[in-house]
Amino acid sequence: MRILPFEPRYLLALQRLVNVHLSAAVPGWTLSADYLAQHLEYDDTEGITEPWVTERSTLVAVDRGQLLAVGRLLRYGDGAEVSDSYRGAGTISWLVARPDRADSAAALLNAAAEQFATWKVTRVYGWDTGLPVYALWGVPDCWPHVAAPLRTAGYQPDSSLRREALYGGYLGGIPEPGAAPISGLTLRRTAGVVDGPRFAALLDGQELGCCEWNVDLSRGGLLPGMGGWACLQNLMVEQDWRNRGIGSWIVQHGVAWARLAGCDRVIISVANENEQAGAARFYRRFGWEVFVQETHGWLPAAS
Ligand SMILES: CC(C)(COP(=O)(O)OP(=O)(O)OC[C@H]1O[C@@H](n2cnc3c(N)ncnc32)[C@H](O)[C@@H]1OP(=O)(O)O)[C@@H](O)C(=O)NCCC(=O)NCCS
């Protein structure tokens, strides 16, 4: 087995390997080869930290012509524009490997350590180890063959970072929003700050709850393998107004809108603390279930 720099001739094998991992986490999700080729040069899903990247290296593990593992490595700059926690750091942006060849992931992690030494990184930053798609930023529990070599190489999930569960399911069968659950409650739809419409519940001008929806995960057709999926984000009801049906009502409005937009499935990233506080029961009432649990921030023991 040899560790080599990525070359375009490996692109289709890389796409296959990435999609094996992606579609194990969320049913049917795939990324196109063109998109991945662009992403290797610049990750436009990461608007804050990607502009700080000064070095990129994609390494492949190859055995007798077969691609066994791929890792994308980054080095952040040393300038004042880079935040303190990223300045001079290196990171494994993501890593995937053939499940039956854990040795390839281990070899790639060794090569990553050498690359970080060559780049003279001040430390290895372990935030990003998922894939360049919405909500898959950590290592999902359906990739034990990635987590195990990371642990063997001395990486541990950062316990100060939250774990997240990915919930998902169908939008069909969810009732249309009925009358407002509280007299005088009104709905306002505006452009959200994330990727689509924002729905807010207002009472006498006060906002009691809101949620945002991305109703085009295909990004205008760039990612056909994610067509038909919506994502629900930033759902919150003011503490004193919970358990009165406001959350369900605004989610039903978002669901109706997403269905009109042509979506029939939804994905939601739920922090473990919210899940335990009651969000799990809330989402299960819509028929949505956990696809995977994700672990973030894999750091080498010495960091
Ligand atoms: C989840 C949340 C939006 C629900 O809003 P809501 O207006 O209380 O929801 P509804 O009244 O329509 O439904 C109540 C359900 O919410 C769930 N819930 C209750 N208290 C909760 C809490 N503190 N946190 C999360 N969910 C809670 C319960 O499952 C309850 O179902 P039940 O009637 O079977 O007991 C709201 O509790 C909240 O803002 N929680 C904190 C933020 C959060 O967890 N957001 C989701 C992150 S992805």
The ligand as a MOL file (V3000), in Angstrom:
LIG
                    3D

  0  0  0     0  0            999 V3000
M  V30 BEGIN CTAB
M  V30 COUNTS 48 50 0 0 0
M  V30 BEGIN ATOM
M  V30 1 C -38.3960 21.5400 21.3060 0
M  V30 2 C -39.2710 22.7740 21.4220 0
M  V30 3 C -39.0670 23.6670 20.2140 0
M  V30 4 C -40.7150 22.3230 21.4790 0
M  V30 5 O -41.5490 23.4730 21.4640 0
M  V30 6 P -42.9430 23.4540 22.2370 0
M  V30 7 O -43.6900 24.6670 21.8470 0
M  V30 8 O -42.7100 23.1980 23.6640 0
M  V30 9 O -43.5930 22.1550 21.5690 0
M  V30 10 P -45.0710 21.6520 21.6400 0
M  V30 11 O -45.7940 22.3220 22.7630 0
M  V30 12 O -45.6520 21.7240 20.2930 0
M  V30 13 O -44.8050 20.1290 21.9730 0
M  V30 14 C -44.3960 19.7920 23.2780 0
M  V30 15 C -43.4070 18.6660 23.2190 0
M  V30 16 O -42.0850 19.1850 23.2580 0
M  V30 17 C -41.2420 18.3720 24.0500 0
M  V30 18 N -40.6140 19.1770 25.1100 0
M  V30 19 C -41.1110 19.5530 26.2550 0
M  V30 20 N -40.2340 20.2730 26.9810 0
M  V30 21 C -39.1280 20.3510 26.2530 0
M  V30 22 C -37.8540 20.9700 26.4560 0
M  V30 23 N -37.5380 21.6320 27.5500 0
M  V30 24 N -36.9340 20.8750 25.4410 0
M  V30 25 C -37.2280 20.1840 24.3370 0
M  V30 26 N -38.4310 19.6020 24.1170 0
M  V30 27 C -39.3750 19.6670 25.0570 0
M  V30 28 C -42.0760 17.3230 24.6340 0
M  V30 29 O -41.7980 16.1390 23.9030 0
M  V30 30 C -43.5030 17.7180 24.4030 0
M  V30 31 O -44.2030 16.5870 24.0450 0
M  V30 32 P -45.3010 15.9480 25.0130 0
M  V30 33 O -46.5120 16.8240 24.8050 0
M  V30 34 O -45.4500 14.5870 24.4730 0
M  V30 35 O -44.7800 16.0220 26.4020 0
M  V30 36 C -38.9820 23.5900 22.7060 0
M  V30 37 O -39.1330 22.7630 23.8150 0
M  V30 38 C -37.5950 24.2180 22.7450 0
M  V30 39 O -37.4130 25.3630 22.2870 0
M  V30 40 N -36.6220 23.5150 23.3070 0
M  V30 41 C -35.2510 24.0220 23.4260 0
M  V30 42 C -34.5590 24.1190 22.0820 0
M  V30 43 C -34.5890 22.8170 21.3460 0
M  V30 44 O -34.4530 21.7380 21.8860 0
M  V30 45 N -34.7620 22.9440 20.0210 0
M  V30 46 C -34.6980 21.8430 19.1260 0
M  V30 47 C -33.2740 21.7510 18.6950 0
M  V30 48 S -33.0640 20.8760 17.2190 0
M  V30 END ATOM
M  V30 BEGIN BOND
M  V30 1 1 1 2
M  V30 2 1 2 3
M  V30 3 1 2 4
M  V30 4 1 2 36
M  V30 5 1 4 5
M  V30 6 1 5 6
M  V30 7 2 6 7
M  V30 8 1 6 8
M  V30 9 1 6 9
M  V30 10 1 9 10
M  V30 11 2 10 11
M  V30 12 1 10 12
M  V30 13 1 10 13
M  V30 14 1 13 14
M  V30 15 1 14 15
M  V30 16 1 15 16
M  V30 17 1 15 30
M  V30 18 1 16 17
M  V30 19 1 17 18
M  V30 20 1 17 28
M  V30 21 1 18 19
M  V30 22 1 18 27
M  V30 23 2 19 20
M  V30 24 1 20 21
M  V30 25 1 21 22
M  V30 26 2 21 27
M  V30 27 1 22 23
M  V30 28 2 22 24
M  V30 29 1 24 25
M  V30 30 2 25 26
M  V30 31 1 26 27
M  V30 32 1 28 29
M  V30 33 1 28 30
M  V30 34 1 30 31
M  V30 35 1 31 32
M  V30 36 2 32 33
M  V30 37 1 32 34
M  V30 38 1 32 35
M  V30 39 1 36 37
M  V30 40 1 36 38
M  V30 41 2 38 39
M  V30 42 1 38 40
M  V30 43 1 40 41
M  V30 44 1 41 42
M  V30 45 1 42 43
M  V30 46 2 43 44
M  V30 47 1 43 45
M  V30 48 1 45 46
M  V30 49 1 46 47
M  V30 50 1 47 48
M  V30 END BOND
M  V30 END CTAB
M  END
